[in-house]
Amino acid sequence: MTARPPVSSSVPVPDSSDAARSDLTRFDDALRRRAQEARVPALSAAVGRAGELVWAGTAGWAPAGPATVFRVGSISKPMTAVAVLRLAAAGRLGLNDPVGRHVPDAPVPDATVAHLLTHTSGLPAEPPGPWWERHGAGTWDELVASGPEPQREPGERFHYSNVGYAVLGRLLELAHGRPWDAVLRDEVWAPLGMDRTGRTPAPDAAVGYAVHPHADAVLVEPVAAYGAMGPAGEVWSTPADLVRFGSWLVGAGRGEGAEGAGDGVLSREWRRRMTTPRAVVDDDGRPFTAAWGLGVSVHHTGAGAGRRTVGHGGSVPGFTATVRADPATGDVVAVCGSSTAGFGDASFLEELLGVLPAPAAGPQVEPVDDPAVLALTGTWYWGPMAYTLARRGDGRLELSADGGRSTVFGRTQDGGWTGVEGGYWLGERLRVVAPGTPAEALDVGTFHLTRAPYAPATAVPGGLDPRGWQAPGRETGRG
């Protein structure tokens, strides 16, 4: 808005050195520029690193501070997803259960819980009737009576569905016997310290506006009640609370421990499943850059392999929001704005993450030295390819090759090892098959690793040429 000069403010960060303050002013400047360029009445943002809030700021002409709550729209969905996954983790439902087993009058009873979480249930994006985000929505019975018609078979392809998350919210209510937002308050928001997050706004909440595209004018947007559609987009929050949520999502947040058990909300293993791509977003035939996990979007940005982030965006009349978290670094960016047209995405702040101070080294957990474990470390060969097996500070084993596969293995209840992080061998077993002193062979998901390339004394699957290794050119003399 040109008639009202933008203002901005920021909060101090733990590192109060002159250099740190100078670097962080870049975030203030970027936020101020974006508020001006996008003509957002109030723009609020926060940045986290290693589980700590390191910067928060506000800009724009409308009153707002770091504690001001904004409607965050569809960022409600990953919070709803966490509560559903808690039921799965507790064994109260299966991801492949038909949702009709838990919600008998669901519009697509044959779609699975996983289909609904990944927007592959076949349900339409919106419920029948007036524009619910502005007009408001009714009860669950009214939603069912309106007859949402599936557009395709479950599992056929990704199609974003607000209706699907209304079904998941109903599932929570039936499973717990209380409103969906009470479940989120008790099981997600309160344990994660998200004390400014809720279904209804605080008295000092931001006002949502539509900004006229061709005039210096604004229109106050209505704050509709979303009824049964609430789990899809009714939550209010702050960027700081969203940073807490994003940090926890990628394992850098409140209550994390070296063993990865999480803080009691949802284990790291379940969060890894949540952030693993399951459905590719293929809306226009362009190269894939986005996918969907269990309640969160997964994006790749930048040249080449680029940067992977997980999170969600939100948009309802008067408000837009986004939260993006980097699983590799633990960096999190959250932005909330009070304009229907929005501010774009969080890239204007993500580009500045390189100026943040390095996170302080946390306490290292040194496990008791186990000679049998130490004997497994060192160089191993898969055929002629060298791998290194190293014991990490958290007691896990990491098997890696330069520029190739890397998997972290954790202890199982029976004292063995299974892949808990990484790609190819995730979930696979690592077994010692030729113990010796030191061990002479490992079986990693059926791959045979030896201390020397194709060590002949270890029963290499498929056997070995009896002539063994030969100089090039001589191996062709087979009789």
C-alpha positions in Angstrom: 0.0 0.0 0.0 1.6 3.2 -1.1 -0.5 5.5 1.1 0.8 3.9 4.3 4.6 3.6 4.8 5.7 0.1 5.8 7.2 -0.4 9.1 9.1 -3.4 10.4 10.4 -4.8 13.6 12.4 -7.9 14.6 13.3 -9.7 17.8 16.8 -10.4 19.1 18.5 -13.7 18.6 20.6 -15.8 21.0 23.9 -14.7 19.3 24.0 -11.0 20.0 27.4 -10.3 18.4 27.7 -7.4 16.1 28.4 -9.7 13.2 25.4 -11.8 13.8 23.1 -8.7 14.1 24.5 -7.3 10.9 23.9 -10.6 9.0 20.3 -10.9 10.4 19.4 -7.4 9.2 19.3 -8.9 5.7 16.2 -10.8 6.8 14.6 -7.6 8.0 15.4 -5.9 4.7 14.1 -8.8 2.7 10.9 -8.9 4.6 10.4 -5.2 4.2 11.0 -5.4 0.5 8.6 -8.3 0.1 5.8 -6.5 2.1 6.2 -3.5 -0.2 6.4 -5.4 -3.5 3.5 -7.7 -2.7 1.5 -4.9 -1.0 0.8 -7.1 2.1 -0.7 -5.1 5.0 1.0 -7.3 7.6 3.8 -9.8 6.9 5.4 -11.8 9.7 8.2 -14.3 9.4 10.5 -16.4 11.5 13.6 -18.6 10.9 14.9 -21.5 12.9 18.2 -23.4 12.9 19.0 -26.6 14.8 15.7 -26.4 16.7 16.2 -22.8 17.9 14.4 -19.6 16.8 17.2 -17.4 15.4 15.2 -14.5 13.9 11.6 -13.2 13.8 10.4 -10.0 12.2 7.3 -8.2 10.9 6.7 -5.6 8.2 3.8 -3.7 6.7 1.5 -0.9 7.7 -1.1 -3.0 9.6 -0.4 -3.6 13.3 1.4 -6.9 13.9 4.2 -8.2 16.1 6.0 -11.6 16.3 3.2 -12.9 18.6 0.4 -11.8 16.3 -1.6 -14.8 15.1 -2.6 -15.3 11.4 -5.0 -17.8 9.9 -2.6 -20.4 8.3 -5.1 -22.2 6.2 -4.0 -25.5 4.9 -1.0 -25.7 7.2 -3.8 -27.2 9.4 -3.4 -30.3 7.3 0.0 -31.6 8.4 -1.1 -31.0 12.0 -4.2 -33.1 11.4 -2.0 -35.7 9.7 0.2 -36.0 12.8 -2.8 -36.8 15.0 -3.9 -39.4 12.5 -0.5 -41.0 12.3 -0.4 -41.1 16.1 -3.4 -43.5 15.9 -1.4 -45.6 13.3 1.7 -45.6 15.5 -0.4 -46.8 18.4 -1.9 -49.7 16.3 -5.4 -48.3 16.4 -5.6 -48.1 12.6 -3.5 -49.1 9.6 -2.5 -46.7 6.8 -3.9 -49.2 4.3 -7.3 -49.5 6.1 -10.3 -48.5 4.1 -11.4 -45.3 5.7 -15.0 -46.6 5.8 -13.8 -49.0 8.5 -13.3 -46.0 10.8 -15.7 -43.4 9.2 -18.7 -45.5 8.0 -20.4 -42.6 6.1 -17.2 -41.3 4.5 -17.7 -40.1 0.9 -15.2 -42.7 -0.5 -15.3 -45.6 2.0 -12.9 -47.7 -0.1 -10.1 -45.1 -0.2 -7.4 -45.9 2.4 -6.2 -43.7 5.2 -2.9 -43.2 3.2 -4.9 -42.2 0.1 -6.5 -39.4 2.1 -3.2 -38.3 3.7 -1.5 -38.1 0.3 -4.4 -36.5 -1.7 -4.9 -39.6 -3.9 -8.3 -40.6 -2.6 -10.1 -39.4 -5.8 -12.2 -36.9 -3.9 -12.7 -33.4 -5.3 -10.7 -30.4 -4.1 -13.8 -28.6 -2.6 -17.2 -29.6 -1.2 -20.4 -28.9 -3.1 -22.1 -25.5 -2.3 -20.9 -21.9 -1.8 -17.2 -21.1 -1.6 -16.7 -22.6 1.9 -13.5 -20.7 2.8 -15.3 -17.4 2.6 -19.0 -18.4 3.1 -18.3 -20.9 5.8 -19.2 -24.6 6.1 -21.6 -26.7 8.1 -21.6 -29.9 10.1 -20.3 -33.3 9.1 -23.8 -34.5 8.4 -24.4 -31.6 6.1 -21.1 -32.2 4.3 -22.1 -35.9 3.7 -25.6 -34.9 2.6 -24.1 -32.5 0.0 -22.7 -35.6 -1.8 -19.1 -34.9 -2.7 -18.6 -36.9 -5.9 -15.3 -38.8 -6.4 -13.5 -37.7 -9.6 -11.4 -40.9 -10.1 -10.5 -44.2 -8.5 -8.5 -44.1 -5.2 -4.8 -44.3 -5.8 -5.0 -43.3 -9.5 -3.2 -39.9 -9.2 -2.6 -36.9 -7.0 -5.4 -34.4 -6.7 -5.4 -31.9 -3.8 -8.5 -32.4 -1.7 -9.7 -30.3 1.2 -12.7 -32.7 1.5 -10.2 -35.5 2.2 -8.9 -33.8 5.2 -12.5 -33.1 6.5 -12.8 -36.9 6.4 -9.6 -37.3 8.4 -10.8 -34.8 10.9 -14.0 -36.8 11.3 -11.9 -39.9 11.8 -10.1 -38.2 14.7 -13.4 -37.1 16.3 -14.8 -40.7 16.2 -11.6 -42.2 17.4 -11.2 -39.9 20.4 -14.8 -38.9 21.2 -14.0 -35.2 21.1 -13.5 -32.3 18.6 -10.6 -32.6 16.2 -9.0 -29.4 17.5 -9.1 -30.6 21.1 -7.2 -33.6 19.9 -4.6 -31.4 18.2 -4.3 -29.1 21.3 -3.7 -32.0 23.6 -1.5 -34.2 21.4 0.3 -31.8 19.1 0.3 -28.1 19.9 0.8 -28.3 23.7 3.5 -30.9 23.7 5.5 -29.0 21.0 5.2 -25.7 22.9 2.9 -24.1 20.2 1.0 -22.0 22.7 -0.1 -19.4 20.2 -1.8 -22.0 17.9 -5.5 -22.9 17.9 -8.7 -23.2 16.0 -10.0 -19.8 17.0 -8.0 -16.5 16.9 -6.6 -14.6 19.8 -8.1 -11.2 20.5 -5.1 -9.4 18.9 -5.2 -11.6 15.8 -4.2 -10.0 12.4 -7.0 -8.7 10.3 -7.2 -10.3 6.9 -7.6 -8.1 3.8 -8.1 -8.3 0.1 -5.8 -5.7 -1.5 -7.2 -4.1 -4.7 -5.0 -5.0 -7.6 -5.3 -1.6 -9.3 -5.9 0.9 -6.5 -4.6 1.9 -3.1 -7.5 0.2 -1.3 -8.3 -2.8 0.9 -11.3 -4.8 1.7 -11.6 -6.6 5.1 -12.3 -10.3 4.4 -14.8 -12.2 6.5 -13.6 -14.7 9.1 -15.9 -17.7 8.4 -16.4 -20.7 10.6 -15.4 -23.9 8.8 -17.4 -26.5 10.6 -16.5 -30.0 9.4 -14.0 -28.5 6.9 -12.0 -27.1 9.8 -9.2 -29.8 9.7 -8.4 -28.6 6.2 -7.7 -25.0 7.0 -9.1 -23.3 10.1 -6.0 -23.1 12.4 -4.5 -19.8 13.5 -0.8 -19.6 14.4 2.4 -17.5 14.4 5.6 -18.0 12.3 7.5 -18.8 15.6 5.0 -21.6 16.3 5.3 -22.9 12.8 9.1 -22.9 13.1 8.7 -25.1 16.2 6.5 -27.4 14.2 8.8 -27.5 11.2 11.9 -28.1 13.4 10.2 -31.0 15.1 9.1 -32.4 11.8 12.7 -32.8 10.6 14.1 -34.0 13.9 15.6 -30.7 15.1 13.0 -29.6 17.5 11.8 -29.7 21.1 12.6 -32.8 23.1 14.7 -34.6 20.5 17.1 -37.2 21.8 20.1 -39.0 20.4 18.3 -42.2 20.0 15.6 -40.7 17.8 12.7 -41.6 20.0 11.2 -38.2 19.5 9.4 -36.3 22.2 6.3 -38.5 22.6 4.3 -36.9 19.9 5.5 -39.0 17.0 8.8 -40.9 16.6 11.4 -39.9 14.1 10.7 -43.1 12.2 7.1 -42.1 11.7 8.2 -38.5 10.8 10.5 -40.0 8.2 7.6 -41.9 6.8 5.5 -38.7 6.9 8.1 -36.7 4.8 9.0 -39.5 2.3 7.5 -38.7 -1.2 4.6 -41.0 -2.0 2.7 -39.2 -4.8 4.2 -37.1 -7.5 2.6 -33.8 -8.3 2.1 -33.9 -12.1 -0.4 -31.2 -12.9 1.0 -29.7 -16.1 3.6 -32.1 -17.6 6.6 -30.1 -16.5 9.6 -31.9 -14.8 8.7 -33.2 -11.4 9.8 -30.8 -8.6 7.1 -31.6 -6.0 5.7 -34.6 -4.4 3.4 -35.5 -1.4 4.1 -37.4 1.7 1.7 -38.3 4.5 0.3 -34.8 5.0 3.3 -32.7 3.8 4.6 -31.5 0.5 8.1 -32.2 -0.6 9.8 -29.7 -2.9 13.1 -29.6 -4.8 14.4 -26.1 -5.7 17.6 -24.9 -7.3 19.9 -26.2 -10.0 20.9 -29.8 -10.2 19.8 -31.9 -7.2 19.0 -28.6 -5.5 17.6 -28.3 -2.0 14.9 -30.5 -0.6 12.4 -29.0 1.8 9.3 -30.4 3.4 6.3 -28.5 4.8 3.0 -27.0 3.6 1.4 -23.8 2.4 -1.9 -22.2 3.3 -4.3 -19.8 1.7 -7.7 -18.6 2.7 -9.4 -15.3 2.1 -7.4 -12.6 3.9 -4.4 -14.8 4.7 -1.6 -16.8 3.2 1.2 -18.7 5.0 4.0 -21.2 4.4 6.4 -23.3 6.4 9.4 -25.0 4.8 11.9 -27.2 6.6 15.2 -28.7 5.3 15.7 -32.2 6.7 19.4 -32.1 5.9 20.2 -28.9 7.8 17.3 -28.5 10.2 16.8 -24.9 8.9 13.2 -23.8 8.9 11.5 -20.7 7.4 7.8 -19.7 8.2 6.0 -16.7 6.8 2.4 -15.5 7.4 0.7 -12.6 5.6 -2.6 -10.8 5.9 -3.5 -10.6 2.2 -5.7 -12.8 0.0 -3.3 -12.5 -3.0 -0.4 -13.5 -0.9 3.4 -12.9 -0.8 4.5 -15.7 -3.1 6.6 -18.3 -1.3 9.4 -18.3 1.3 12.3 -18.3 -1.2 13.0 -14.6 -0.5 14.1 -15.7 3.0 15.4 -19.2 2.1 18.1 -17.6 -0.1 19.5 -15.9 3.0 20.0 -19.0 5.1 23.7 -19.0 4.4 24.2 -15.9 6.5 23.0 -17.6 9.7 25.5 -18.5 12.4 26.5 -22.1 12.5 24.5 -24.0 15.2 26.3 -24.7 18.4 27.5 -28.3 18.8 25.2 -30.3 20.9 26.3 -32.8 23.5 27.6 -36.0 22.0 26.3 -39.3 23.3 29.3 -41.6 23.6 28.1 -45.2 23.8 30.0 -47.8 25.8 32.7 -49.2 23.6 31.7 -52.7 22.4 34.6 -54.6 20.9 32.3 -56.6 18.7 30.9 -53.3 17.2 34.3 -51.7 16.8 35.4 -54.9 14.9 32.8 -54.2 12.3 34.1 -50.8 11.4 36.5 -50.0 8.6 36.6 -50.8 4.8 34.3 -53.3 3.2 33.9 -54.3 -0.4 30.7 -55.0 -2.4 32.4 -56.8 -5.2 35.2 -54.4 -6.2 33.4 -51.3 -4.8 34.8 -50.0 -1.4 32.5 -48.9 1.4 33.3 -47.5 4.8 31.4 -48.7 7.9 31.8 -46.2 10.7 30.4 -45.9 14.2 28.7 -42.6 14.8 28.6 -40.6 18.0 25.0 -41.7 18.7 26.1 -45.4 18.6 24.7 -46.2 15.2 26.6 -47.6 12.2 26.9 -45.7 8.9 27.8 -47.6 5.7 28.8 -45.3 2.9 30.6 -45.1 -0.4 32.1 -41.9 -1.9 29.4 -40.4 -4.1 27.2 -43.5 -3.7 24.8 -45.2 -1.3 24.8 -44.3 2.3 22.6 -45.9 5.0 22.6 -45.5 8.8 21.9 -48.7 10.8 20.4 -48.8 14.3 20.1 -51.6 16.8 17.1 -53.9 16.8 15.5 -55.5 19.8 17.3 -58.8 19.1 20.7 -57.1 19.1 21.0 -56.9 15.3 21.1 -53.9 12.9 18.6 -52.5 10.6 18.6 -49.5 8.2 17.0 -46.5 9.9 18.2 -43.6 7.7 19.3 -43.2 4.1 18.2 -44.6 0.8 18.9 -48.0 -0.6 19.1 -50.1 2.6 16.5 -48.3 4.6 14.6 -51.0 6.5 17.0 -53.8 5.4 19.0 -55.9 7.8 22.8 -55.9 8.3 24.1 -59.3 9.5 27.5 -60.7 10.2 27.7 -63.9 8.2 31.4 -64.8 8.6 32.2 -63.7 12.1 36.0 -64.3 12.3 38.3 -61.9 14.2 37.7 -59.4 12.8 34.5 -60.2 10.9 35.1 -61.3 7.4 31.7 -60.9 5.6 28.5 -59.0 6.0 25.1 -59.5 4.5 23.4 -56.2 3.9 19.9 -56.8 2.4 21.4 -59.9 0.6 24.4 -57.9 -0.7 27.7 -59.7 0.2 30.4 -57.4 1.6 33.9 -58.7 2.3 37.1 -57.3 3.8 38.8 -57.8 0.4 37.2 -57.7 -3.1 35.3 -61.0 -3.5 37.2 -62.7 -0.6 37.2 -66.4 -1.7 36.9 -67.8 1.8 33.4 -66.2 2.4 31.1 -68.2 0.2 30.5 -65.4 -2.3 27.0 -65.9 -3.8 27.4 -67.3 -7.4 30.9 -68.5 -6.7 34.2 -67.3 -8.1 36.2 -68.2 -11.2 38.6 -70.8 -9.9 41.5 -69.0 -11.5 40.9 -66.0 -9.3 42.0 -62.5 -10.2 44.1 -62.4 -13.4 46.0 -59.8 -15.4 43.8 -58.2 -18.2 43.8 -60.2 -21.4 44.4 -63.6 -19.8 40.8 -64.1 -18.5 39.6 -65.0 -22.0 41.3 -68.3 -22.2 38.4 -70.3 -20.9 38.3 -73.9 -22.0 
